């Protein structure tokens, strides 16, 4: 931090009302230019740079610097104009025992006629004029003009510079508000924790950041009623708030799709004192203001955030902006959770339907065949016991096929099975079921369990499963071959059959297996190649990168 301790005599400039009428037109035109820049949305640094340039030109001075008061009561040079101070931007200035600190503390302009030292780098510029910049809750900073020996700044010069102080103060306050808002809003990132944890963190963060009595998030259920999903309520006011005017205020905020502040007084409950978690009936009612902000995501209203503030202390504009940010985070978390739940429900339904088809096509038919074979064996025993071997053999074959099918289905029903037993074991069980049920000869070249990521293995397993189902249903194959090979960069699966084949370019309405396989492999950045022609069998080759999934 640059030390600024000028041992000079300083003269305060008294504030004079009504001096603006005697100012020349140039300062007023310059102020209008700055105001136009502010209204036009110019960023803070550009506005401060424009002010520094206008002030220096108006006063014909050698240099102008604009400083902002930062945390810790230190000043930061934000903008400069003039060769002598060109490299001072970003310099820190202490406020203790300095002219700059005096100006900020007393909020009065100061003229230093002969600063003989090199205050924060102003070599050769002894004449200094410092004008305070106002702020909302604390001073904004100051505008400082410097010039060479012999220059005598006047009270008129101070009033001219003061014309720009309001615009500079506005930019400083906007910047502080943005900084405070960003600091307050960093409470949690939706997606890094469960929905309940996210909402709990958000509601407790609101109370800690704003001084509210309580905060709650209510979500809209399927029946359009509001359900409290989370609350942080150390003073136990949420129930009272939502029990009286709360629901109507919340519904109004949802209908208006904007924040609503409602001043109200919480009365004691009619049924007497609460035995737990509440004040006694003799306690005075606690006055609160209820602020409701709708949860909006993708154009939908998903609920409402309700914040209970002490009476007489309604939220400031900054706090309302903060609550809007928090409500947005809560809405994102709720929306994401609902989308995930819907996707999981759809996936579970599709999986149940697929398993039902598999059970019908395999196990139920095997059981029916076993029952039929057993009746045949009984009739054979009554007639010619020597012929019973054939139906018994048929029963055994069906039982083995059904057992293989059940093992494969049970494997699929256990989410952790692939992680525990591995891709090689899963593929062997699928082959065993295919061979037992359909009498297809199989040949496997699988090797040891590969080291690919679980996501890659799951994708290849689903592709193999779909390919073998297609073989069983359509290929009329006598032999199936499956190979699994691993390289440092990829894991490759190849499934081939000697069946009737088909034209891959033909349309097969209602048959989504091939598209499903391509979608699965594309999701992990892999490729799928299918080769087939009528009478020539089919080859399915899937290759998935492993490096990006480790």
C-alpha positions, 0 to 999 in steps of 0.5 A, a space after each residue: 500500500 502506497 504511503 501518503 502523508 503530505 505534511 502540508 497546510 490544507 484549506 477546507 472549501 465551504 459548501 456553497 448552495 446555489 453556485 451552479 447558476 454561475 457555472 459556465 456551460 462547458 461543465 454542465 455539458 460535460 456532466 450531461 455527457 457523463 449522465 448519458 454514458 451512465 444511462 446508456 449502460 457504460 460499465 463502471 471503469 469506462 464511466 470513471 475514465 470519462 469523468 477523469 478525462 472531463 474533469 482534467 480538461 475542464 480544469 486544465 490540470 495535469 492529472 486527475 485520479 478517482 479513488 474508491 473507498 474499499 473494505 478496511 477503510 483504504 482507498 483504491 485508485 480506480 481511474 486516472 487521466 494524465 501522463 503523470 498518474 497514468 501508471 497509478 491505477 490499482 494503487 492502494 492509499 491509506 486513509 490514516 493521516 492523509 489528506 485523502 482520508 480527511 476528505 473521505 471522513 469529513 466529506 468536505 473538499 480540501 485544497 492543498 496549495 503546495 504539496 512538496 512531497 510526492 504523494 502516491 507518485 504525483 512527482 512535480 504536481 504540488 497543487 492538489 484539489 480533493 473532492 469527496 464522492 458520496 455513498 449510500 451507507 458509507 463514503 464512496 471515495 474521492 476525485 482528486 485533481 493535481 497540477 504543477 507549481 504555481 497553480 491555485 485551485 479555487 472553491 469554484 474549481 471544487 464546485 465544478 468537480 463536485 458536479 461529477 461526484 453524484 455520477 461517480 457515487 452512483 457507479 461506486 454504489 452499483 459496483 458495491 451492490 453487485 459485489 455484495 449480491 454475488 457474495 451473498 448468492 454464493 451459498 450452494 450450487 444446485 446439483 452438488 448435493 441432494 434437493 433437501 440439502 440444497 434447499 436447507 442450505 439456501 433457507 439457512 443462508 437467507 437467514 444468516 445473510 439478511 437477518 430475517 427471522 425465518 425462511 421457507 421454500 414451498 413447492 407446488 404439488 400435483 394437486 396445486 397445493 403448496 407443500 413446505 419442502 424446507 425451512 430454517 425457523 429458529 424463532 418458530 414463525 413459519 407456521 404462523 406466517 403460512 397459517 394466516 395471511 401467508 398462503 394468500 400472499 404466496 399465491 399472489 406472488 405465484 400469480 404475479 410471478 414477482 416478489 411481494 412484500 406484505 406487512 403483517 403482525 403474527 397473533 397468538 395461536 387461538 388454541 393456547 400456548 404451544 407445548 414445544 417449539 414456540 413461545 408461551 401464550 403470554 409472550 407478546 406477538 412478534 411482528 413480521 413482514 412476509 416476503 414471497 418470491 416465486 420459484 421460476 424455471 423454464 417459464 414455469 412457477 414451481 413454488 415460492 420462497 417465503 422470508 419472514 423479516 422483523 417489522 419495521 425492517 422490510 428488505 432493501 432493494 439489495 436484499 430483494 435482489 438477493 432473495 430473487 437470486 436464491 429463489 432462482 437457485 431453489 427453482 433450478 434445484 427443484 426443476 432438476 430434481 423433478 426432471 430427474 425423477 420423471 426420467 427415472 420413472 420413465 426408465 423404470 417403466 420401460 425396464 419393467 415392460 422389457 422384463 415383462 416381455 422377457 419373462 413372457 418370452 422365456 421363463 413363462 414359455 419354459 414353465 409351460 413347456 415343462 408342464 406339457 413335458 411332464 404330462 407327456 411323461 406321465 402318459 408315457 409311463 402309463 403306456 410304455 415306460 421305455 419311451 419316457 426318456 425323451 419327454 424327461 430330456 425335453 423337460 430337463 432342456 427347458 428347465 436349463 434354458 429357464 434357469 439360464 434366462 432367470 440368471 440373466 434377468 436377475 443379473 439385470 435386476 441388480 444395479 450393482 451386479 455389473 460393477 461387482 461381477 464385471 462385463 465378462 461375466 455378464 456377457 457369458 450369462 447372456 450367451 448361456 441364456 441364448 444357447 440354452 433357450 434357442 440351441 444356438 452354438 456360441 463362441 466367446 473370446 472375452 479374455 480377462 476383465 477389462 479396465 474400462 470405466 463402469 459407464 463404458 461397460 454398461 453401454 457395451 453390455 446393453 448393446 450386446 444384450 440388444 444384439 443377442 435379442 435381435 439374433 434370437 428373434 430374427 436371425 435364425 442363426 446356428 452360431 454366434 461369436 462374441 469378442 471383447 478386446 481392449 486397447 489403451 484408448 478403447 474397448 471394442 465389442 464384436 458380435 457376429 452370427 451366421 443367420 439370414 441377415 438383412 439390409 441395414 438401409 431398409 426401414 423397419 417400423 416399430 423396431 428401435 433396437 438398432 437406433 437404441 444401440 447407436 444412441 447408447 454408444 454416441 452418448 459416450 463418444 463411441 462408434 457403432 458399425 453394423 455389417 449385414 446383407 441377406 443370407 450373409 449373417 450380421 456383424 455388430 462392432 461397437 468401439 468406446 473410448 476409455 481414456 475420457 471415462 477413467 
